[in-house]
Amino acid sequence: MEPIAHSAADALFRALGDPTRRTLFERLARSELTVRALTEGAGISQPAVSKHLAVLKGAGLVLDRPQGRETHYRANPRGLAPLLDWMRLHEAMWADSFDRLEDLLRRMDQ
């Protein structure tokens, strides 16, 4: 497995490390929304939503589509690739560790 590009993974983890950004990302994963729609019920101001969107967009998690005077945002599932790569790497590491532990315990029982 190829090493994970740390800059992409770091940006992704920083972006999703904030609960407000995770909530915005989850809402955008369900439907395309404008900043105005995202602000409604978010409990934060429109400028704060815009700043969070900029971080999500910078991490590759959000795509935007201008339409007239508004911009529509949607989640970019491909932006999660560094997270999935990181999880696969650690899954393999832990699976190997558990296999070695199982072998050790089997030898101890003999």
N, C-alpha and C positions, 0 to 999 in steps of 0.2 A: 504494500500500500504506500502511496506517495505521501511525503510529509505535508502537513496542512500549512497553507500560507498563513503565517501568524497575523499579518496585518488584516486580512479578511476575517479571520476567526476572532481576533481581538475586537474589531469594530462590531461584529455580530453580537458577541457576548456583552459588550458595553451597551449596545442598543437594547438588547432584550433583558439586560440586568435591571432596567427601570420598570416598575410595575405599570406606570402610566403608558409607556411605549408598548409594553406587552399587550395591554388592553386595546390600544389603538390598532396594533397589528392584528389582533384577533378579530376586531370589528371589520377591518379591511379584508380579512381572509373570507369573511362571510359575504361582503358586498362592496362594490365601488362606492365611495362617498366623497363629498366635498369637505373642505375645512369647516364650513358652517355646520354641516350635518355631524361631523365628528365632535365639534365643540358642544353641541346640544347633549346634555346629560353627562358630559365628561367631568364636570366639576372644576374645569380649569379654563382659562381665558383663550381666546382665539390666537393671540400671539404665542402662548405656551404650546398650543396644539401645533402651530406652524413650526416651532422650534423642534418639537418631538418628531414631527414628520421629516424635517431636514436630517435629523440623526438617523432615522429609519431608512430614508432614501440613501444617505451616504453609506450605509451598511449594506445596501443592495436589497433591502427587504420590502421596499415600497416603490411602485412605479406611478408616474403621474401622467395625466392626459388633459391638456388644456382644452376647454370647450367654452368659447365665448369669453365671458368675464370670469368664469370660474375654472378651477382645476379639479379634476376628479382623480382620486387616489385609489389604488388597489394594492393588495399584498402581492409580492413577487415570491412564490414558493421556491424558485430556484435560488433565492438569496439565502435559503436555509442550508445550502450544500456544505458550507464549512462546518456547521453544527453536526450534520449527519456524518461527515468525514471524521470529525473528532469523536463522535459516539462510536463509530465502527472501530476506530483505533483502540479506544479504551475497552470496548467489548472484547476484542481479540486478546488484549493484554489480560483482562480478568478471566476470560475463559481458559487461557493457558495457565494462569495461577491456580485456578480451581482444579484443573486437570492434574497439575503437579501435586497439589494437596491430596487429592483423591488417591493418587498413586502411593504417596507416602503413607496415608492411613491404611491402605490395603497391605503394604509391606509390614506395617507395625502389627497388624492383626495376624500375620502368619507366624 
